Each structure stands twice: as structure tokens, then as C-alpha cells.
Amino acid sequence: MKIKDIDKENLSFEEIQALDQEYYLNCFGTRLPAVFEYGEGSTLYDREGKAYLDFLAGIAVNILGYGHPAILNAIETQSKKLLHCSNFFYIKSQSFLAKALVENSCGDKAFFCNSGAEANEGAIKLARKYFYAKGKHKYEIITTLNSFHGRTMATLSATGQEKYQKPFEPMPTGFVHVPYNDINAIKKAINYSTCAVMVEPIQGEGGIVEANLDYMKELKELCDKKDILLIFDEVQTGIGRTGKLFGYQHYDIEPDIFTLAKGLGGGIPIGAVVAKDEIASAIEPGDHGTTFGGNPLATSVGLAVLSTIIEDEFLEKVEEKAAFFKGRLLDLKNSYSFIKDIRGKGLMLGLELNSSIEGKDVVLDMLNRGFIINCTGDNTLRFVPPLIIEKQEIERFINGLDQSFSSFGYKGKFNDLGKEK
Ligand SMILES: Cc1ncc(COP(=O)(O)O)c(C=O)c1O
């Protein structure tokens, strides 16, 4: 088989799987059994034309779904002109995207990279440089247990999950982990070398766990009082995912630095670090940089995505649909004894199952029924559909979930099907 013939080869699913197993690094184990060909709106289609309503959206990335005209137009227009030219030159779409992010957030300066981990690396460097420039030896960053900040060495060290770190020890130093939503634990962890606290407004990979309002407010006060920077990792929560443009807006506080990725490019890789002027001004030429980050294509698409999200009523509609979705999930909770909890904000919702039912089995069953979800944390189904999802699609999804749960036929204080009598 020649590489140029790849599209012409009518490979079966099994043949593609065999290629993956033979040639691709085994990071993802046995993947879910589907190969997608194209998408439209919030639906993906496999090679046999089977439709899947997508409540995972490429892990909270495809925020405007598939084939959105704003994204297609930006890709088409920009790709015909210029994909990349290096950061040695001024880039119009980069400057405009930075302006748009700054004008719509609490930040003053933006930097673009290619992923969430890279954005967090940038935030970590910025926090350390800020104190270095002030002549203070403050470098330690407090993060939370069950957090997820990325897979590079520093962001892995920031990630409060030992299972990801163990095989790669020794970890870069300068990170301590404390329980989430525990202000006293942060107070105890602070010492003379603490430069920042980094948190997710909602822990995504940790199982859709929300930060409490009081915790966030106290955390901001504490950081200000102790001359410590507050960094919000908004890689998953940013760009409208939680119903507000940024997750921090739910808490009526302003972080000193926040990071973005996933939704910002609507499927084109891009990450961003946004910081207050005082902190950003510590960075001097040569301190940080990137070859690909902020290129004309990625920033043009980012601009198209952001413009769409901040259009009149877009986010109001997200909140409306999210309230409907959460309400219907709570209805399901009343029907099934094995649903422990419903959590989350906006279109970043989680349904925690008790140990009598395995989330991964539900994920597979839902896939067979034509719905895409995944399982995070201990045993939590995560729902992060495109923000353009429609109410009737949410209703169809709930019916699918209801049928899937019924098919497991669990007993409890409920009837044989796990449903209330
Ligand atoms: C909160 C958060 N931070 C960082 C990352 C890492 O992003 P990436 O995979 O783009 O490096 C993720 C990815 O899931 C995330 O959810």
C-alpha cells in the first residue's frame, strides 16, 4: 500500500485496528470500536454511515460541532493565504485574537501555544518569572489532588494524580498537592517559597467536581494577602463550556493568570495563556517562545470561534439548554438507584455511578446505541457536547441513556430494572 493510496483503500475496521496496533505507540490501549468519516452539527458518522450523537465533542474541543460555517470559512480563507510564517513577524490574526481575549476577560496580555499542557507550562513559567524579576525566590506551586494539568513533565508534576507520575519519576520539583475545595489545606501548604496556586474551576478529568463558591472567594483573598498568584486552568472550562465565557466568572473573582486550549480552536490545535499586566510585564524577549504557537491559521480559527461564542445570546442559549439537560439528568437520578450524583455547570456535566455499574460498560453500550460519551474520575460519565447542541438532541440523548441504564437491569431498592416502582 502506498501512502498516497490511503484514501482509496477500503480498509475494514479490523484492518485499521491492526495498523494501529502494529505502528502506533500504545498510549490509548484498545480504543472504542468506531472510525469516523465525517461530522455535521453535533453528529458524527462512521464509514458505514451510522450516526452518533456526540456528547464528548473530541473531549470538549469541538465546541461549535462539525462543519460550522464560521470555522470552515476561517480555515478556507486563511489556508488559501498563509498557514504559517513564524513569530519573527507580526501576525494580524494573532494580534486580533489576543485583543479579543483581553477585551472579553480580566486579562491584559495573551500568548498562544498549541495545547493545554503547553498553556499551563507557560503559566508556570510566567508565575516563576514574575517573582524572579522581583528578586524573590518564590517558585513552588500548590495544585489540588485529582487535578489534571497535562502530560509534559512540569504539568504532570502539577497534576495531582500519582498514577500518571509514578512511571516517570523523578518529577520536576516545585509542586505540592492538597485536597480540592479545602482552604485550610492550602493555608497549611503555603510557605515562603510559594509563588502560585493553580486550580481548575471544575475538575474535568478528576470526575466533573466543582469548586465551591466560598472556597474560590477565600482562595482569592488568601492569595492576595500572601502575595501569591492565582492561576486558573481553564483548558476545559474556558470558551463558554460552563455557560459563561470563562469559568472564573461564576465565582465573581479574577485570577492573575488563566489558561485556555480545547474549545478555543474548535478542533484546530491552539492554547493560550492570559495574564494581568503586572505579571505579563515580567516576561522579556527570549524568556518564552514557540515555533507553531499563534500561527495565522490557528489564530484565525480561534477568532472565528470566539466571535461566534460572544455573539448575542449564544451563551444565554447554552445556559438555557444546560438547565434543561441537568434537569433531565436529575429526573434520571430519581429513576435509577445506581446514579450517585449529578454535577457540573453549563454543558460540562457529570453523572456519577455507584460501584454496581461500570461507567466504561455504559460508554460502550451507548456507543452501540449511537451516542458518544466517556467516563472520567472514579466512575463518572462525562457529558461535554458541542455548545450548539439542540434541546431535542438532548432529549434524544436522555432517552438513549434511559434505555441504556434499563438494559443493565440492576436491582436495588428499585425494581428489577433499577427503576423506581
Ligand atoms: C484542565 C486541563 N488542563 C490541561 C489539559 C491538557 O491539555 P492537552 O491535552 O491539550 O495538553 C487538560 C486535558 O484534558 C485539561 O482538562
The ligand as an SDF file (V2000), in Angstrom:
LIG
                    3D

 16 16  0  0  0  0  0  0  0  0999 V2000
   -7.9340   21.1040   32.8380 C   0  0  0  0  0  0  0  0  0  0  0  0
   -6.9750   20.5700   31.8160 C   0  0  0  0  0  0  0  0  0  0  0  0
   -5.7370   21.0840   31.7740 N   0  0  0  0  0  0  0  0  0  0  0  0
   -4.8460   20.6450   30.8610 C   0  0  0  0  0  0  0  0  0  0  0  0
   -5.1490   19.6330   29.9860 C   0  0  0  0  0  0  0  0  0  0  0  0
   -4.1210   19.1610   28.9900 C   0  0  0  0  0  0  0  0  0  0  0  0
   -4.4660   19.6130   27.7170 O   0  0  0  0  0  0  0  0  0  0  0  0
   -3.7800   18.9730   26.4360 P   0  0  0  0  0  0  0  0  0  0  0  0
   -4.2110   17.5610   26.3430 O   0  0  0  0  0  0  0  0  0  0  0  0
   -4.2900   19.8240   25.2980 O   0  0  0  0  0  0  0  0  0  0  0  0
   -2.3050   19.1270   26.6100 O   0  0  0  0  0  0  0  0  0  0  0  0
   -6.4280   19.0640   30.0060 C   0  0  0  0  0  0  0  0  0  0  0  0
   -6.7770   17.9670   29.0990 C   0  0  0  0  0  0  0  0  0  0  0  0
   -7.6960   17.2220   29.3020 O   0  0  0  0  0  0  0  0  0  0  0  0
   -7.3640   19.5520   30.9490 C   0  0  0  0  0  0  0  0  0  0  0  0
   -8.5880   19.0400   31.0280 O   0  0  0  0  0  0  0  0  0  0  0  0
  1  2  1  0
  2  3  1  0
  2 15  2  0
  3  4  2  0
  4  5  1  0
  5  6  1  0
  5 12  2  0
  6  7  1  0
  7  8  1  0
  8  9  2  0
  8 10  1  0
  8 11  1  0
 12 13  1  0
 12 15  1  0
 13 14  2  0
 15 16  1  0
M  END
$$$$
